[in-house]
Amino acid sequence: MQAALREMVDRPFLQSQRYADQQKRAKLEGAHPDIVEFVRVLPKRMAKHGVPMFASEVWRSDERQNQLFEQGFSKARAGQGPHPFGCAADLVHGVRGWNLNRDQWRLVGHIGQELVTQKGLNLVWGGNWPDFYDPAHWQVADWKVQAADFPFPRIEKWERNWKKRLEAALAQQATLAAK
């Protein structure tokens, strides 16, 4: 595993503008909260190891889904897979893209699965599928059920913090008014 890791390391690229731009590439609007969290944490964890990773695609249009099906890069047509419902993400190497060997993908999968467990995310990895090896792919385990809620609301961290501060201030005002 150490050799696989060493071959993926590119610390100078992690400092580049191109890497920073890659982190904003995927369309996260309407994506499932577990996917949004995973897309946030996996690249950060990999960067700690010196490996540049980014989400190349999360939500995709029906047209894009059909295009990938026709090219043989997907087993699903529009409406049959999790991406058009914001329930999947493809994460790839910042320089090599999908061009990692099995040991390298196995390492990415191992780290990703650790994060899934640590964060309590309901995701499965396409690198474990016996019928269609898709190691860049992560999806919500029960995406067909979850897809009914698409688009999912996205609450940014600052919104959550703002709401907590507002609730605390209102509680403090109520306490002062009651005295």
N, C-alpha and C positions, 0 to 999 in steps of 0.2 A: 504494500500500500504506500509506503514511503516513496518508492520510485515513481509511482503514478502521480503522487502529489507534487514531487519535485518537477516533473515534466510539465505540469499545468501552471506553475508559479510564474507570474509576470508582474512583479511589484512596480516597475516603472509605468506600466500600462494603467495600474490602479490609480496613479496620480494624474492621468491624462484627462483632457477635456472630453475626448471621445468616450472614455469610460463613464464619465459623469453624465454625458448625453444618453448613453445606453440605459442608464437607470431610469430614464423618463420615457423610454420607448413604448412600453406595453400600455394598452388602453385598459385602465382599471375601473372606469366608470361602470357602475352596475355590477361589478364582480362580487362574488361570494366573499364574505369577511375572512374565511379561512384562507382563501387564495390570496387576498390582499395582504394578510399577515405573512404568509409564506414568502411571497414575492419581496416583502420588506426584509425578512430575517435571513433567508438563505444567502443572498449576495453578501450581506454583512458578515455572516459566519465564514463564508469562503474567503472573503477579503482578509480576514484575520489570519488565514493560512497563506495569503499571498496570491490567491486564485481569483481572477476577475470573472464573475458570472453576472448575468442579467436576464430579466424576463423578456424574451423576444416577442412573445404573444400571450395575451390573456384572452380578452374578448376578441372574437373575430366575426366578421359579417358572414351571412349565408353565402355570398358570392365567393369570399375567400375560402370558406370551408369546402365548397364544391370544387374550387380550383385545386386545393390540396388533395381532395379525393381523386380527382381525375389524374393527377400527377403521381398517385400512388403513395403519397406521404401521410395519408389518413385513411382509416377504415370507415369513416363516417361521412355521410353527405350532410348537407344543411339540415338542421332539426334532429339529427340522429346522434350528435356528439355533444360534449359538455362546453366547448369553447363558445359557441353562440349564445350560451346562457350564463357566461361569466363564471363557470364552474371548473375551469382548468387553466393551467399556465405551462408554458414551455420555457425552461430556463437553460441557457447555453453559455459556453465559455465566451468571454469578451473578445478574444482574438481568434480562437479556433472554431467558434460557432459549435456546430454539431459534431465536428471532427475530433472526437475523443475516442480512445480505445476502450474496450470493455472494462479494463481495470480502472481507468480514470472515471468512467461513468459509474462503476460500482462504488467508488469512493464518494462521488457526488451523491449517489443514492443513499449511502450509509449516513452521511452527514445530514442529508435532508430528512431521512427517517428519524434520526435522533431529534431533530427540531420538531417534527410532527408530534412525537411523543412528549417532548418537553413542554410544548405549547398547547397540547391537547387538541390538535387540529384533526379534522376528519378527512384526511387526504390519503390517496394511494399513489404509488409510483409506477409509471409505465415501464420501467426497467425490470419489473417483476412479472410482466405478462408473458405467458408462454406462447401465445399465438401471434402477437404483434409487438416486437421489442421497440419501445419508444422511450428511451432513457431520459430525454429532456422533458418529458411530460409528467405533470402532477395534476390530479383531479380530485374533486370532492367525491368521497366514496359512494354516497347515495345521491349523486348529482341529478338523477332522473326525478327524484322526489323534490329536491331542492330547487330545481329549475322552474318550478311553478311560482317561486317568489322573485324571479328575475324581473326587473333589475333590483339588485339588493341596495339598500341605502348605505351610504358611506359616511361614517362619522369620523372626522379627522380628530387627531389627538388634541389639537388646540380647542376644538369645539367641546370635547369632553371636559377638558380642564376649565374652560370658560363656564360651562354649565355647573360644574362643581363649585367654582368660586361664587357664581350667582346664587346658588342654593345656600351656601354658607352665609353670604351677606344677607339674604332674605331671612334666614333663621336668626341671625344676630339682630336684625332690625325687629323681628317679632319679639325676641327676648327683651330687648330694650323697651319696646312699646308696652309690654306687659308689666313692666316695673312701675 
